[in-house]
Amino acid sequence: MNIRRVVLQLSLLLSVSAVLMAQGRATKKDNERWQQRVNYYMEVDMDVNTNRFQGFQKLDYTNNSPDELNQVFYHLYFNAFQPGSMMDVRSRTIADPDRRVRDRISKLKDDEIGYQKIFSLKQDGKDVEYEVVGTVLEVKLNEPIKPGGTTTFEMTFEGQVPLQIRRSGRDNAEGVRYSMSQWFPKLAEYDYQGWHADEYIGREFYGVWGDFELKLTIDKDYVVGGTGYLQNPQEIGHGYENEGQAVNQKVRNGKLTWHFLAPDVHDFMWAADPDYVHDKLTMKNGTVLHFLHQKGQNEENWKKLIPLTEMSFEYANEHFGQYPYNQFSVIQGGDGGMEYPMSTLITGQRGSLLGVTIHESMHDWYHGVLGSNEALHPWMDEGFTSYASAEISRHIARTVRGEDPPAVTIENIGSRAGQGGYLNSARSGREEALSTHSDHYDYNGIYGAAAYGKGAVWMSMMGYVIGEEARNKGLLEYFNQWKFKHPNPNDVLRVFEEVSGLELDWYNEYFVYTTKQIDYGVKEVVGEGNKTKVTLEKVKKMPMPIDVVVTYKDGTKEVHYMALRMMRGQKKAETNDKRIVHEDWPWTNPTYELSIDRPISEIVSVEIDPSGRMADINKDNNKWEADKIGNKK
C-alpha cells in the first residue's frame, strides 16, 4: 500500500469533514432555512368610474426547496367579497361576528362585490391548466419546478374593487376612494410545512419574499401612496418631488402612471384618493416618513402625529432592531388599522392617531421584516407588536408629556377595546390554545385575547422568566437573526435560550400549545423559633420559576428565588435587594417549603411575584400578611 497516498486521502477526507462541520455550524448560527423567492412585475390600469382594473403580471418564481413542485397556488383575496363566500358564511355563523362585516357581504350588489378574474396564465410561455376555487387559484404545471429551478408565469387579469367592508376596498366610511390591499393575484407560500393556500376568511396573511415592481395608471388627480419607492417623482408631483425640482407630469388620456419598486417585501399595498394631503418628514438617519390623509379631516391631529411617529421609530430602532427600509407611509384608509410592508392604512378621524400608528408601524418589525406565518402564528405578530407598542407609548408619554405612565402589566397588556386581555380569556372558560390557526378560533373575542393579549404576555413574561436584561437583548438578537426570514415559535424561543443560557422548551409547550394556566399561592407561613417556614403551592398546571419577596418590619426586603429544575440554570438577580437562591422546584411537586432565617415576628409580608409580571390567574392567594401581633390577616 502507498503510505503517502493513504496519508493524502486521509488529509483530504479530514479537510472535507472540517468544511462540512464548518458549514453545519454556520447553518446553526445563521439560522439558515430555505425559503422561496419571487419577483413580481405588474402593470395595472385603474378605471375610477367602474372601479375595475386591468392587469398584467410577470412572476419569476425560484424554488429553493429540496422538493419538486408540480403545482402552485395563488390567492385571489377579492373573491371573498361575494355573497356566499367562506368569509360571508363565517361572519354570519360565528357567535360574535366582526361588527364591520356581520352580514354586509351577503347584501352586496353586482357592482359592489369584489372579484379577480384570470384571463390567461402561462408558464415559460405555454398555457397551463388552472381552476378558481373560492379565493384560491389552483394551477397544474406543465413542467415541474425542480429544486433550485426558476420558472416564469405570465398572467392577464381583471379585478373589481369591492365596496369597503374589511381592510381593502373602495369608498370607506371616511370617504377614501381606494384602500388597495390584497388586490393582486398573489402566489401562496410553500415552506418546510408544505403549501399554505388558505382560503381568505378575514384574518391574517403569509407571503413569499421578493422584489415587486408596479406601474399603476390612474386618473391624474389621484394621489397614491403605499408600499415601495416611487421611481418617477418628477413625472408625478403631488408632493413626492424633491424641493426645487420642476415637475413635468406625463399625462396620457387624463391619467398618470406611478412607477414603484419595493425590494425584499412579501406584499404590496397602495391607496389612492384625489383629496389626499401629502406631508413628509425626513428623519435624522435619512428615513422618510410619508403621511397621506383626507383634506379637512382631523388635520390638527395629523400634524401632531408627524414628530411623534419619528420619535416612535427612533425608539424602535434602538430597542427592537433597525428599520431596514428608507421610507414608511401612514395612510388614511381601510376600516381601522392594518399593517403592510413599508406602510399602514388607518382610519383618520380618531381623537388620537398616535396609538394606532405606533401599533401598525411596529408590525413592520414583527410582520414586515420578521415574516412569521401570521395565519398560523398570529401571536408572534400581533402579540409581539402589542408588547412593543406598549413600551413605545410609555416612552412617549414620559418624554413628551412628562407623565409617569402606569407600568405595563399582565392585566392590561395586549387588551383590545371591548375584549380585554389574556386573563379575561383565561377566566372565561372559553380560552383556546395559542397554536390554534387564526381562522379556526370559535370566537372572534377569544382570538383577539389570544393573538394580541396572550401573545404580548408571552413576550412580557419572558422578562420575568429569564430577566429583563436578557429578554431585551433577545429582542434585538431575534430581529437580527431572523429579519427577511420566516421564524416559527421554536426559532424565537431558541434565541431567548441562547441569550439566557436557560432551557425554555417547557415555556412554549405549556403556554403556546395548551391552555394550562398559572396559579401559585402562599399556602402557609409558620414560625419555627428564630426561623420561619413558608409553604408554597402550585394550584394550576403550568409550572414557573418563582420570585418570593419577603418584607420585614425594618423596611428591608429579601428575594427568595426558586428556578424550575428543567430550566437548567437561574436568571440573574434583577434588583439590589438581597437575593437567596434556593434549590430548584421540580415541576412534578405540587408544594415547596422554604426556610427564612428570621423569626415570623419580624415579617410584614410574604408575596409571590409582586412585580406582577407572571400571568397568575388568581392573585388573591399570592400574598401573606401579618397583623400587629404577627398573626395572619
N, C-alpha and C positions, 0 to 999 in steps of 0.2 A: 504493500500500500504506500502511496506517495504521501509522506507525512506533511510535506509542505502544502499539498493540495487540500488535505484534511483541515489543516490549520486555517487556510484561506477560506474554505467553505464555512467553517465554524465562525470565523470572524464576520463573514457576510451575513450569516444567519443571525448572529448577535446584533449586528447593525440594523438589520431589518426589524428585529424584535424591538430594539430600542426606539426605532421610528414609530412603530405601531403603538408602543406603550405611550410615547410622547403624544401621538395623535389622540389616543384614548384619554389622556389627561387633559388635553386641550378641549376635547369634546365635553368632558365633565365640567371643566372650568368655565367654558364659554356658553354652556347650556345649548349646544348645537342640537337642533332638531329640525329636520327638513320641513319646509313649507312651500306651498305652491306660489307661483308668480304670474301676474297678469300685467299687460299693458293695453290700456283702452285708448282708442282714438274714436271720437264721436262728433258727428255733425248733426245739429238739430235746428229745425226751422219752426218757430213757435207762431201760431196764429192766435192772437189775443181776442179775436172775435168769436171763434168757435171753441177756444180753449183746447185745441188739439195741436199736436206737433208731429212732424215727420222726422224720422231719424235714420241715420246710417251709423253702424258701429263696426269697427275693425278691432278684433281682440286677439292678441298674441298670448297664448297660454302655455306656460312651461310646467311640465310635470316633474317636479323634484322628488316625488315619492319613489319608493322601490317597487311600486305596483304598475302594471299595465292597465290603462284605463280604456274601457270600451264604450263608455257613455259619459255624458256630462249633464249638468242641470243648471238652469237659470232661474232666478227669482223674478217673477212678474208681479211686484207688490201691488200695483194699482188695481189688479183684478179683484183684490179683496173688497173694493168699494162697489160691490154689486149685490142687489138683493139675493139672498140665498147662499152667499159665500160663507165659508167657515167662520170668518170674523163676524159676519152678521149673525149667524146662528149662535155662536158662542156668546156674543153680547146679549142676545135675547133669552138665553137659557141659564147663564151663570147667576148665582144667588144675589150678588152685589155688582151689577154692571157698572162699567165706567160711565159716569154721568155725561161725558162728552159724546159717547157713542150710543148707548141704550139701543133703541130700535130705529135710529136715524138712517142706517144703511138700507133697511128694508123699504124705506119710503122714497129713495132716490129715483128721479125720473131719468129717462134715457140720456138727456143732455147733462145730467148731473153725476152719473156714475163715472167710475174710473175704469180704464182698460189699457192694456198693452197688447196690440195685435202684431204678430210676426208675419211679415210678407215673404221673406226669403231668408235662408240660412245656409251658408256654405262652409265646408271645412277644406282648407287648402284649395279653394277654387271649385269644389264639387258639392252639389246639393246633398244635404243629409236629411234623414228622416227625423221628424220631431212631432211632439204632441203637447198641447197645452192642457194641463191638468190643474184646474184652480189657479193658484198663484205660482205654479211651478211649470217650467218648460222642460220636458224630458227629451233628451237628444240622444239618438243612437248613432254612433260614429261610423263612418266608412272605414277608417283605418284607426286602429288603437293608438293611443299616445303612449309610447314606450317610456320607461324610466329615463329621465334626463332629456326627453324629447320636447320639442316645441311645435305647436300647431297653430294655425291662424283661422279664426272664424270671422266671417263677414255676414252682417245681418242688416236687413232693412225692416223698419218697424214704424208703427204709429201709436201714439198714446193720446188718451183723453184725460185731462186733469179733473179729478173728482171735486165736487163741492167739498170744501174742507170739513172733515169730520175728526180724523185722528192723525195728528202730526202733519201730513202732507195734504196738498190740495189747493183750491182756489177760493178767493173771496172769504177769508176767515172772519170771525166775529168783529175784528177791528178794522176790516176793510182792506187788508193786504191782498193784492191780486194773486200772487203765486208763491207758495211755500213748497218748493220742489225737492222734496226728499223722497227716497225710494222710487225714483221716477224712471229709471232706465232698466232694461233687461240686464240683470247683474248675475254673473257667474257664481254659483254656490261654492262653498269651501269644501275641499277634500283634505283631511288631515289624518293623523295616525289612528283616529277612530272611524275613518271612512267618510262617506258623503254626509253633508249637513244641508239637505234640500228641504228644510222645514217649510210648511205652509205658513203664510202670514196671518197670524191671529190677532196681532196688535201689540206684541211685546217687544222683544229685543232683536239684535242683529249680529251677524258674524260674516266677515268678508275676507277676500283674498288680498294680500298686499300687492301693490303695484303702482305704476305711474299712469296718470289719467291726463288726457288731452281732450278738451271740449271746445268746439266752435259753435256758439249759440247765437242764432239770428233771431232778433225780436224787435218789435216796434221801437223806433229811435227815442221815444220819450221815456222809456222804461229804464230805471236804474237797477243794476244787477249786483249782487254780492253773494259770497258763499265760500266754498272750498276752492283752493287754487290761486295761483298768481296770475293776474291779468297781464297778458303779453303785449297788448296794443293800446295802452292808456291814452296815447295822443290821438288815436282814431276814435276814442270813446268819449273822453271828457268825464262829465258827471262827477268831478271831484277826485278822480283817480290819477290824473296827470300830475306831474311834479310842478311846483310853483315856478312861474317864469317861463314855462314851455308852452308854446302855442298848440292849440287843439285844432286838428283838421279832421272833423268827423267824416267817415266814409259811409255816407248814407246811400243805400240802394233800395229802391222800391219802398221808401219810407222806413227802412229797417237798418239797424246796426248789427254787426257781427262781433260778439265778445269772444276773445280767444284766451282760454285759461289752460295753465299747466299745473298739475298737482303731483309732486313726486312722493313716493312711499306713503300712500294712503290706502285705505280699504273701502272707501265710499266717496261719493261726491254729491254735495247738496248745493243748490242755488235758489235764490229768492229774487223776485222782481216786482217792482211797483213804480208807477210814474210819479208818485208823491213822496218817494223816499228822500229824506235829508241825509247827506253823507258827511260824517265827521271822521277825523282820524287823528291819531296821536302816535308819534314815534318814540318808543322807549329809549332809555339810555343805552341799552345793548343793541339797538337797531330794529327790534321787533316793532312792526307797525300794527296798531290796533285800529280796526275799522268799525264804525257804528252807523248802521242804517236804520232809520225809523221814520214813521209817518209824520209828515209836516203838520204842526199844530197840535200834536197829541203828546201830552206829558213831557213837553220839551225841557222843562226845568230839571226834571229828574234824569233825563237822558244826558244833559250837560254835566250834572253831578256825577254820573256814572263813569265818565271817561277817566279822570285821575284815579278813582278808586279801583277800576279794573287794572290799571297799571300797577297799583300797589299790590293787588292780588297776585298778579303774575310774578312780581318780584319776590314775594314771599314763597310762592310755589316753586320757583326756580331754585331757591336756596334750600328748601326743606323736602321737596318731593321729586326733584330732578329737573334738568334744564330743558325747557320747551324747545323742540328742535326745529320748528318752522320759523319763517321770517315774518309771518303775519297771523292775525286771528281776527275774525269778524263776528260782531254781536249784531244780530239782525232781528228786527221785529217781524213776527210771523208765527205760523203754527197755531197750536192750541194750548200752550203752557210754556214748557221749556224742553228742548231736546237737543242732544249732542250730535255733532258731525265733525269729521276731520277739519281742523283749522277754522271751525265756525260753530255757531249755535243759532237756533231760532227760539225767540222768547216772545211772549205776549208783552206789549209795551205800555199798557195803561195801568200798570200796577202802582201802588203807593210808593213802593221802593223797588228798584230794579236790581239792586246790588246782590241780594241773596240768590236769586235765580241765575244771575250772570256768573257769580262765583261757582255755583254748583255745576252749571253746564260747561263752563270753561275748564273746570277740573276734570271733566270727562275726557278732555283731550290728553290728559295724562293716563287715566285708567280705562280708556276705550280707544282713543285716537292713536296712542303710542304703544300702550300695553294692550295689545289686541286680543284679550281673552274672549272666549266664546260667550258673548252676552246672553244668548238664548239658554245655554246650558248652565252657566255660572253667573247669573246676573249680579250676585252679591259681590263678586270680585270687581265689578264696575260700579254699580250703584252704591254698594256699601263703602268701598274704599273712597269713592268720590264724596260721599256724605261725611265720612270722617275728616277728610282733608278740608272740605268746605267749612266744617265747624271750626277747625283750627284757624283757618284764614279769617273767618268772620270775627273771631275773638281778637285776633291780631289787629284788624282794622278798627274794631271798637276801642281797643286800648290806645292805638296810635293816633287816630283821627279825632275820636270823641272824648278821649281821656277817661273812658269808663273802666270799671273793673268788672268785666262780664262774668257771669257765673261759670264755673268750670263745666266742661263737657262731661256729662255723667252717663252711666248706663241707662238712667231713667229717661234722658231726653235725646240722646244721640241717635240720628237717623230717623227721627219721628217725621211722619208726613201728616199734613193737615187732615184732621178728622180720622186718622188711623192709629196714631200713637206709635210707639216703638216696639222693640223686641219683647220687653217684659209684658206689655199688654197682650201680645200674641201668645206668649208662653203661658200666661194665666188664663187664657180664654178656653183652653181645651181643644182648639182647632189648629194649633200650630202644625206646620209641615216642615220636613227637613230642608235645609238649605240646598241639598243636592237635587231637589225637585226641579225639573225643567220649567222654565219661566211660563210657558204656555199651559202647564198642566196643574197649576195650583187650583184648589177647589174654590177659593175666594180671592178676589182682587185685593181686598184688605189684608189678607194673610200674606199674599205675595209681596205687597208693599212693606209690611212689617218685617218680612224676612230679607228681601233683597236690599232694602235701604237700612232698616233698623238692625237686624242681626248681623248683616254684613259689616256695618260700621262698628258694632260691638266686637266682632272678630278682630278688627284692627286695634281698637281701643284697648280691649282686654289683653291683647298680646303685650302691651306695655306693662301690664300687671304681671304676666307670666314670666317674661324674660327681662323686664326692666325697661323704663322709658328710654334710656340712652341706647340700649341695644335695638329696641324697636325702631327708633328714629334713624339709626344707622342702617337698619334693614330696609327701611322705606327707600332710601337713596340707592342702596345696592340692588334692590328689586328692580327699580326703574332702569338702572344702568345695565344690568344683566339681561333684561327681557324686553327692552324697547325694540319696536318693529318686529316683535315675535308674538306668538300665541301662548302665553303662560296658562297653566292649569292650576287647580288648587294645591297639588303637590309641589309644583315649582315655587310658588310663593312661600310655602311652608319651609321648603329646603333653604331658602335664603335666610329666613329667621333662625333656622338651626345653625347655619354657617356663622352668622354674626354673634350668636349667643353661646355656641358650643353645647347646646342642650338638645335632647331628643324630644321631638314635638309631634310625632305622628299621632299620638293619642288625642291631640287637640282637634284635629280635623275629624278623626274617627268618631268622636262624641259630638262636637259642636256643628259639624257640617253634615255628616251622614246619618245622624239620628236626631231625635227631638228630646233626648235625655237632658235633664236640667240640673242646675247647680243650686244646692241649698245646704249650707253649713251652719251649725249652731254651736253656741256655748252651752253645753248640757249641764255642767255643774262646776262650781268653784268652792273648794273646801280648804279650810285652814288645817295645816298639819304642823303645829308648833311654829318654828321660825320659817317654815316654808308654806307654799300654797300649791295645791294640786288643782289643775284645770283639766276638765274632760271636754273634749270637742267631739262633735258628731257630724257625720256625713249623712244627711237626711235623704237627698235625691241621688241620682245615679252618676252624674258626671263628676269625676274627680278633678281636683285643682290643687296647686300649691297654696299654702295658707300663710298669710301675714296676720299675726295676732298682736295688737298693740295694748300694752298694759300701762295704765296711767296711775301714778302714785300721788299721794296727798302732798308731797313736797313739790309737785309740778313736773317732775321728770317722767320720761316715758321710756319704755323698752319695746323693741320689736322682736317678737319670737317668731322665727321663720321655720316652716316645715315644707321642704320641697317634696314633690312626688318622687317616689323611688324610681319610677320609669322615666323621669326626666334625665337621669344620669348626670346630675350636677345641680348647681344652685345659681340663681340670679345674684347679681351684685347688690350690695346694700344701696338703698336709694335715698336715705335721709341721714342726718347727723346724729340721730338718736342711737343709743346703744342697741346693737342687734345681736341676738343669740340664735345661732343656727342649731336646731335640734335634729334628731335622727329623722330620716325621710319617712313619709307616710305612705305605706303600701296601699294601692287603690282598693285592694280587697277588704281592708279593715274599716268597719263602719264607725269606730270610735278611735280616739287618740288621747293619751294622757301626757301632759307636760308638767314639769315641776318648776315653780318660780321660787327663787332663793330669797324671798322676803315674806313676812307674815301677812295674812289676809287683812289685818287691821290697817296696814299701810296702803292698801289698794283702793283706788276710787272706781276703776272700771277695767274690764277685760273685753276687748272688741275685735271681732274678725273684720279685716279689711275696712278700716274707717275711711280709706281713700275713695271707696265706692266704685272702684274700677272692676271688681269682679261681678259678673252678671248673676248674682244671687237673687233668686225669685222671691225669697221671703227673708227680709231683713229684720223682722221682728225678733228673731232668735239669735241675732248676731252679737248682741251686747249684754254683758252682765254688769250691773252697777250696784255699789254698796251704799247703804244709808249711813247716817252719822255714827251708828254704833257697830258698823261693819256687817250688817245683815243684808241679804239680797233684797232689792226693791221688788 
